[in-house]
Amino acid sequence: ILGANGAGKTTTLKGISGLLRPERGDVTRGNIEFNGERIDRLSAHEIVQKGIVQVFEGRQVFEHLTAEENLIAGGHIVSKAVMRQNLEKVYEYFPRVYERRDVQAGYLSGGEQQMLVIGRALMADPSVVLFDEPSLGLAPMIIEEMFEGEMRKMIVQVSRNGHVYGLDRMTGDFLYAGEYTRVNWAERDESE
């Protein structure tokens, strides 16, 4: 979702994630559907169980838990077998998180924390990941590291199937939601 500051991108993501009601907000026009089912009346945890997770702006980690404990917390809705598989995938996507898995999350760098929160979202085995400014406040070199290799391939592949919304403009590839349910894919022109 692309738009100027204050255009409602974060509010839209919160509406999809079921987080407007806890903030005394509501969807006032239309409704939000996922896989043909209305979800705007569901609670946030019910929406996660449907397969939609959000990576929030601001690197919100559980500071006193280790990186691995943060990841395990993200996988609480899946079986232990799926959790083990997803943990291996996250470590493959983010080798630095693997190297720092025994460190309290509050002591990780900003880039490492952002990798961790993305990994934590992936632990729930989602079919949709909503990113809210995943590169905010990070150096371009860290952004490139976060979205390279296997992780970048996964995002591009999942995005082309219409499952990831709101990739940050800093990553180089854009996904934007078209009118209602249509999803449009656009790649940055490398000549720009």
Secondary structure per residue as TSV (DSSP state, phi and psi in degrees):
chain	resnum	aa	ss	phi	psi
A	1	I	-	360.0	121.5
A	2	L	-	-110.8	144.1
A	3	G	-	174.3	164.6
A	4	A	-	-69.1	165.2
A	5	N	T	-57.1	136.6
A	6	G	T	81.3	4.8
A	7	A	S	-78.2	-12.9
A	8	G	S	105.9	16.2
A	9	K	H	-62.2	-50.2
A	10	T	H	-64.8	-40.1
A	11	T	H	-62.9	-39.5
A	12	T	H	-61.3	-46.2
A	13	L	H	-62.5	-40.7
A	14	K	H	-65.0	-35.8
A	15	G	H	-63.0	-43.3
A	16	I	H	-66.0	-38.9
A	17	S	H	-80.1	-6.8
A	18	G	T	81.6	24.6
A	19	L	-	-106.9	5.2
A	20	L	S	-74.9	-42.1
A	21	R	G	-58.9	-46.0
A	22	P	G	-59.4	-21.0
A	23	E	G	-100.9	18.3
A	24	R	T	62.6	33.7
A	25	G	-	-112.0	176.0
A	26	D	-	-162.0	156.6
A	27	V	-	-80.7	116.1
A	28	T	-	-98.3	-20.3
A	29	R	S	-132.6	137.3
A	30	G	S	70.8	-159.2
A	31	N	-	-152.1	171.0
A	32	I	-	-115.6	124.6
A	33	E	E	-121.7	149.4
A	34	F	E	-139.0	125.4
A	35	N	T	52.5	40.4
A	36	G	T	77.5	4.3
A	37	E	E	-116.2	134.2
A	38	R	E	-69.5	128.3
A	39	I	-	-119.6	-6.2
A	40	D	T	-69.9	-8.0
A	41	R	T	-103.7	1.1
A	42	L	S	-87.4	156.5
A	43	S	-	-76.8	164.9
A	44	A	H	-58.9	-42.9
A	45	H	H	-68.5	-30.4
A	46	E	H	-69.0	-35.2
A	47	I	H	-68.3	-39.5
A	48	V	H	-61.0	-41.8
A	49	Q	H	-65.1	-24.8
A	50	K	H	-77.2	-14.1
A	51	G	T	112.6	12.7
A	52	I	E	-111.3	124.2
A	53	V	E	-127.2	156.3
A	54	Q	E	-123.5	137.2
A	55	V	E	-100.6	111.5
A	56	F	-	-78.1	156.4
A	57	E	T	-65.9	139.0
A	58	G	T	100.0	13.6
A	59	R	-	50.7	62.5
A	60	Q	-	-85.5	97.4
A	61	V	-	-107.4	161.6
A	62	F	-	-85.2	97.9
A	63	E	T	-58.2	-34.8
A	64	H	T	-90.6	-3.3
A	65	L	S	-94.2	153.9
A	66	T	B	-70.7	168.1
A	67	A	H	-58.0	-44.4
A	68	E	H	-66.1	-38.6
A	69	E	H	-63.4	-36.4
A	70	N	H	-60.9	-44.1
A	71	L	H	-63.6	-44.4
A	72	I	H	-61.6	-38.4
A	73	A	H	-59.4	-36.1
A	74	G	H	-69.9	-21.9
A	75	G	T	-100.3	18.9
A	76	H	T	-64.3	-15.5
A	77	I	T	-96.9	-1.4
A	78	V	S	-109.0	165.7
A	79	S	-	-68.7	163.5
A	80	K	H	-62.3	-36.6
A	81	A	H	-64.3	-45.9
A	82	V	H	-65.9	-38.5
A	83	M	H	-60.4	-44.0
A	84	R	H	-62.1	-43.3
A	85	Q	H	-62.1	-45.5
A	86	N	H	-67.1	-35.5
A	87	L	H	-62.2	-42.8
A	88	E	H	-62.4	-41.7
A	89	K	H	-62.2	-46.2
A	90	V	H	-61.1	-42.9
A	91	Y	H	-66.1	-30.5
A	92	E	H	-70.1	-42.7
A	93	Y	H	-66.6	-38.8
A	94	F	-	-128.0	79.3
A	95	P	H	-57.2	-30.9
A	96	R	H	-65.6	-35.2
A	97	V	H	-65.1	-38.9
A	98	Y	H	-60.9	-45.2
A	99	E	H	-61.3	-30.7
A	100	R	T	-107.8	18.5
A	101	R	T	-60.2	-26.2
A	102	D	T	-96.5	6.7
A	103	V	S	-95.8	139.3
A	104	Q	B	-59.6	135.9
A	105	A	G	-58.9	-30.4
A	106	G	G	-64.9	-18.8
A	107	Y	G	-96.2	0.5
A	108	L	S	-78.3	154.8
A	109	S	-	-68.9	168.9
A	110	G	H	-58.6	-43.2
A	111	G	H	-65.3	-40.8
A	112	E	H	-65.8	-38.8
A	113	Q	H	-64.0	-39.2
A	114	Q	H	-67.5	-40.2
A	115	M	H	-60.1	-39.9
A	116	L	H	-64.0	-44.7
A	117	V	H	-69.7	-32.6
A	118	I	H	-67.0	-44.6
A	119	G	H	-61.1	-40.6
A	120	R	H	-61.4	-39.7
A	121	A	H	-64.3	-40.4
A	122	L	H	-68.3	-22.0
A	123	M	T	-64.0	-24.2
A	124	A	T	-79.2	1.9
A	125	D	-	56.7	51.2
A	126	P	-	-75.9	159.5
A	127	S	S	-99.8	-17.0
A	128	V	E	-133.8	131.4
A	129	V	E	-119.8	124.6
A	130	L	E	-101.3	118.1
A	131	F	E	-101.0	128.0
A	132	D	S	-112.0	98.1
A	133	E	-	49.3	63.7
A	134	P	T	-65.8	-16.6
A	135	S	T	-106.1	6.8
A	136	L	T	-55.9	123.2
A	137	G	T	78.0	7.2
A	138	L	-	-102.5	149.0
A	139	A	-	-67.0	145.3
A	140	P	H	-53.4	-34.7
A	141	M	H	-65.0	-39.1
A	142	I	H	-68.9	-40.2
A	143	I	H	-59.8	-45.4
A	144	E	H	-61.2	-41.4
A	145	E	H	-65.0	-39.3
A	146	M	H	-63.8	-39.3
A	147	F	T	-111.7	42.2
A	148	E	S	-116.5	174.8
A	149	G	H	58.0	-135.8
A	150	E	H	-62.1	-38.2
A	151	M	H	-64.5	-43.8
A	152	R	H	-63.1	-42.6
A	153	K	H	-60.6	-42.1
A	154	M	H	-64.5	-44.7
A	155	I	H	-63.4	-46.2
A	156	V	H	-63.7	-45.0
A	157	Q	H	-63.0	-49.4
A	158	V	H	-64.1	-40.0
A	159	S	H	-61.6	-42.3
A	160	R	H	-66.6	-19.4
A	161	N	T	-89.7	3.5
A	162	G	T	82.0	26.1
A	163	H	-	-108.7	-12.5
A	164	V	E	-118.9	127.9
A	165	Y	E	-116.5	147.4
A	166	G	-	80.1	31.9
A	167	L	-	-62.9	137.1
A	168	D	-	-67.2	144.7
A	169	R	G	-63.1	-20.0
A	170	M	G	-74.6	-16.5
A	171	T	G	-76.7	-17.7
A	172	G	S	100.7	-26.0
A	173	D	E	-114.4	141.8
A	174	F	E	-119.4	142.4
A	175	L	E	-128.0	131.0
A	176	Y	E	-135.1	146.0
A	177	A	E	-82.5	131.3
A	178	G	-	-86.5	-165.4
A	179	E	S	-63.0	123.2
A	180	Y	T	57.8	-101.7
A	181	T	T	-102.1	-11.1
A	182	R	-	-74.1	135.4
A	183	V	E	-113.1	132.0
A	184	N	E	-112.8	141.5
A	185	W	E	-112.9	135.3
A	186	A	E	-138.8	135.3
A	187	E	E	-104.6	144.7
A	188	R	-	-64.7	135.9
A	189	D	-	-72.3	118.4
A	190	E	T	-64.4	-16.2
A	191	S	T	-79.3	-11.9
A	192	E	-	-71.3	360.0
